[in-house]
C-alpha cells in the first residue's frame, strides 16, 4: 500500500493557485486511472484504487496547507504505513514551471505543508517536487504561490499534469527513471524517438560450389586419331 498525498488549500478560492498543484495532480491521476469519487476521511478527501500493480490511497488534506501533517499522520497510522510508504506531491519554487524532480527525505525549505508533515511523520517520505518557478524576490513569494496560474501557463500546466498522470504507475512502483521518460514524452512529444534495435539483415544465399569431376589426362593428337577410328 502506498499513500500519495497532494498538497494544497481547500475551497474554490484556491483551486487553481500555484500552491495547489499537488491537488491538481491528484485530480488528474484519479480521473485518468479510474479512481472512485472522493470521500471525506482522515481530515481530508480520499480515493482508493490501483496504479499499475500497486494499491494506493490518494489523499488531499483539507486542513489548510500549514496543518497538512495532521491529515497525513492520521492516514498513515490508520493504514499502518511507514514514512517510506508516503509520497508527497507539492509545489516547488526552486524548479522552473514544467519541471519535476523526485526526492527522498531532505528539509522542507520553508514550505509550510512539508514543515507540518515533517513534524508529524518525520522526513523519510518520498516527494515529487513540481516546479512553479520563483517570482525573483522573497517578498513576492506569498503572492506568487497564492495566485492562479496565468492563462499563458495553462497549456504547459495541462501537459505537466497529464505527464505526471502518465507516469504515476511507474512513480508508484518506485521506477523514477521510467516516470521521467513518460513525463518527458508528454512534455516534448515532438522529440525524436530512439530507433528500435534492428536485427542484422540475413546474408544472401551463396551458390553451392560445384564439385569438379575427375580430371582427364591430356590427350595427344595421335591418340585422338586412334580413338576416332576405333568408334
C-alpha positions as CSV (number, residue, x, y, z in Angstrom):
1,X,0.0,0.0,0.0
2,X,1.2,3.5,-0.9
3,X,-0.2,6.8,0.4
4,X,0.1,9.5,-2.2
5,X,-0.6,13.0,-0.8
6,X,-1.2,16.1,-2.9
7,X,-0.7,19.4,-1.0
8,X,-3.0,22.4,-1.4
9,X,-5.6,24.5,0.3
10,X,-9.3,23.6,0.3
11,X,-12.0,25.7,-1.3
12,X,-12.9,27.2,-4.7
13,X,-10.9,30.3,-3.9
14,X,-7.6,28.4,-4.0
15,X,-8.4,25.8,-6.6
16,X,-6.2,27.0,-9.4
17,X,-3.4,28.5,-7.2
18,X,0.2,27.5,-7.9
19,X,0.3,26.3,-4.2
20,X,-2.5,23.8,-5.1
21,X,-0.6,22.0,-7.9
22,X,-0.4,18.9,-5.7
23,X,-4.2,18.8,-5.5
24,X,-4.4,19.3,-9.3
25,X,-2.0,16.5,-10.0
26,X,-4.0,14.0,-7.8
27,X,-7.3,15.1,-9.5
28,X,-5.7,14.3,-12.9
29,X,-4.4,10.9,-11.7
30,X,-7.8,9.9,-10.1
31,X,-9.6,10.9,-13.3
32,X,-7.2,9.1,-15.7
33,X,-6.8,5.9,-13.8
34,X,-10.5,5.3,-12.9
35,X,-10.5,6.0,-9.2
36,X,-13.9,6.2,-7.4
37,X,-15.3,9.6,-6.2
38,X,-13.5,11.3,-3.4
39,X,-14.7,10.6,0.2
40,X,-14.2,12.6,3.4
41,X,-11.7,10.8,5.6
42,X,-8.5,11.4,7.7
43,X,-9.3,15.2,7.8
44,X,-9.1,15.2,4.0
45,X,-10.5,13.7,0.8
46,X,-9.6,10.2,-0.1
47,X,-9.8,7.9,-3.2
48,X,-8.5,4.4,-3.2
49,X,-7.5,2.3,-6.3
50,X,-4.6,0.9,-8.2
51,X,-1.8,2.3,-10.2
52,X,-0.3,-0.5,-12.2
53,X,0.3,-3.3,-9.8
54,X,0.3,-1.1,-6.7
55,X,-2.6,-0.5,-4.3
56,X,-2.7,3.2,-3.5
57,X,-4.7,5.7,-1.4
58,X,-4.8,9.3,-2.7
59,X,-5.2,11.9,-0.1
60,X,-5.9,15.7,-0.3
61,X,-5.7,17.2,3.2
62,X,-8.5,19.6,3.9
63,X,-6.8,21.2,7.0
64,X,-5.2,24.0,5.0
65,X,-1.6,23.8,4.0
66,X,0.0,24.7,7.3
67,X,-1.7,21.7,9.1
68,X,-1.3,19.1,6.3
69,X,0.7,16.8,8.6
70,X,-2.3,16.2,10.8
71,X,-4.2,14.6,8.0
72,X,-1.2,12.7,6.6
73,X,-0.2,11.4,10.1
74,X,-3.8,10.2,10.8
75,X,-4.0,8.4,7.4
76,X,-0.5,6.8,7.9
77,X,-1.3,5.5,11.3
78,X,-4.6,4.0,10.3
79,X,-3.2,2.3,7.2
80,X,-0.2,1.1,9.3
81,X,2.4,2.6,6.9
82,X,5.9,3.8,7.4
83,X,7.2,7.2,6.1
84,X,8.8,5.4,3.2
85,X,5.3,4.4,2.1
86,X,4.2,8.0,1.7
87,X,4.7,10.0,-1.5
88,X,4.0,13.8,-1.3
89,X,3.3,15.9,-4.4
90,X,3.9,19.6,-3.8
91,X,4.8,22.9,-5.5
92,X,8.5,23.8,-5.7
93,X,9.7,27.4,-6.1
94,X,13.3,26.3,-7.0
95,X,12.2,24.4,-10.2
96,X,11.1,26.1,-13.4
97,X,7.4,25.6,-14.4
98,X,7.1,22.3,-16.2
99,X,9.9,20.6,-14.4
100,X,9.6,17.8,-11.8
101,X,12.1,16.1,-9.5
102,X,11.7,13.0,-7.3
103,X,13.4,13.2,-4.0
104,X,13.6,11.2,-0.7
105,X,13.9,13.0,2.6
106,X,15.6,16.3,2.9
107,X,14.5,19.6,4.5
108,X,11.3,21.5,3.9
109,X,13.0,24.6,2.5
110,X,10.3,26.9,4.1
111,X,7.4,25.0,2.6
112,X,4.7,25.1,5.3
113,X,3.0,21.9,4.1
114,X,6.2,20.0,4.2
115,X,7.1,21.5,7.6
116,X,3.9,20.3,9.1
117,X,4.3,16.8,7.6
118,X,7.9,16.6,9.0
119,X,6.5,17.5,12.4
120,X,4.0,14.6,12.3
121,X,5.8,11.8,10.4
122,X,9.4,12.8,10.1
123,X,11.5,13.4,6.9
124,X,11.6,9.9,5.4
125,X,8.8,10.2,2.8
126,X,9.4,10.5,-0.9
127,X,8.5,13.7,-2.7
128,X,7.6,14.8,-6.2
129,X,8.7,18.4,-6.4
130,X,6.5,20.1,-9.1
131,X,8.1,23.3,-10.4
132,X,6.2,26.6,-10.3
133,X,9.1,29.0,-10.7
134,X,10.4,31.7,-8.3
135,X,9.0,35.3,-8.6
136,X,12.5,36.7,-8.2
137,X,12.3,38.1,-4.7
138,X,11.4,36.5,-1.4
139,X,8.9,39.3,-0.6
140,X,6.8,38.3,-3.6
141,X,6.7,34.5,-2.8
142,X,3.5,34.5,-0.9
143,X,1.6,36.4,-3.6
144,X,3.1,34.2,-6.2
145,X,2.2,30.8,-4.7
146,X,-1.3,32.0,-3.7
147,X,-2.1,33.4,-7.2
148,X,-3.6,31.4,-10.0
149,X,-1.6,30.0,-12.9
150,X,-1.6,32.6,-15.7
151,X,-3.6,31.8,-18.8
152,X,-0.4,31.6,-20.8
153,X,0.8,28.9,-18.5
154,X,-2.3,26.7,-18.9
155,X,-1.1,24.6,-21.9
156,X,2.2,23.9,-20.1
157,X,0.3,23.1,-16.9
158,X,-2.1,20.7,-18.7
159,X,0.8,18.8,-20.3
160,X,2.6,18.7,-17.0
161,X,-0.4,17.3,-15.1
162,X,-1.1,14.7,-17.8
163,X,2.6,13.7,-17.9
164,X,2.5,13.2,-14.1
165,X,-0.6,11.0,-14.6
166,X,1.0,9.1,-17.4
167,X,4.0,8.3,-15.2
168,X,2.0,7.7,-12.0
169,X,2.1,3.8,-12.2
170,X,5.9,4.0,-12.6
171,X,6.2,6.5,-9.8
172,X,4.1,4.3,-7.5
173,X,6.4,1.3,-8.4
174,X,9.5,3.3,-7.5
175,X,10.7,3.4,-11.1
176,X,11.7,7.0,-11.1
177,X,13.7,6.7,-14.4
178,X,10.6,5.4,-16.3
179,X,8.5,8.1,-14.7
180,X,10.9,10.7,-16.0
181,X,10.8,9.2,-19.5
182,X,6.9,9.2,-19.6
183,X,6.7,12.8,-18.3
184,X,9.3,13.9,-20.9
185,X,7.3,12.2,-23.7
186,X,4.2,14.2,-22.8
187,X,6.1,17.5,-22.3
188,X,8.0,17.2,-25.6
189,X,6.1,14.9,-27.9
190,X,8.0,16.1,-31.0
191,X,11.3,15.0,-29.7
192,X,12.9,12.3,-31.9
193,X,12.4,8.8,-30.5
194,X,15.3,6.4,-30.5
195,X,15.0,3.8,-33.3
196,X,14.4,0.3,-32.1
197,X,17.3,-2.1,-32.4
198,X,17.3,-3.9,-35.7
199,X,18.4,-7.5,-36.3
200,X,21.2,-7.8,-38.8
201,X,20.0,-8.5,-42.4
202,X,20.3,-12.1,-43.4
203,X,23.2,-12.9,-45.6
204,X,22.3,-13.6,-49.2
205,X,22.5,-17.3,-50.0
206,X,25.7,-18.3,-51.7
207,X,25.6,-20.6,-54.7
208,X,26.8,-24.0,-53.7
209,X,30.2,-24.8,-55.1
210,X,30.1,-27.3,-58.0
211,X,32.4,-30.2,-57.4
212,X,34.8,-30.7,-60.2
213,X,34.8,-34.1,-61.8
214,X,37.9,-36.2,-62.2
215,X,40.5,-34.5,-64.4
216,X,41.3,-36.4,-67.6
217,X,44.9,-36.7,-68.6
218,X,46.0,-34.6,-71.7
219,X,45.4,-36.4,-75.0
220,X,48.0,-36.3,-77.7
221,X,46.9,-35.7,-81.4
222,X,47.9,-39.2,-82.4
223,X,45.9,-40.8,-79.6
224,X,42.9,-38.7,-80.6
225,X,43.2,-40.0,-84.2
226,X,43.3,-43.6,-83.0
227,X,40.3,-43.2,-80.8
228,X,38.4,-41.7,-83.7
229,X,39.0,-44.8,-85.9
230,X,38.0,-47.2,-83.0
231,X,34.4,-45.9,-82.9
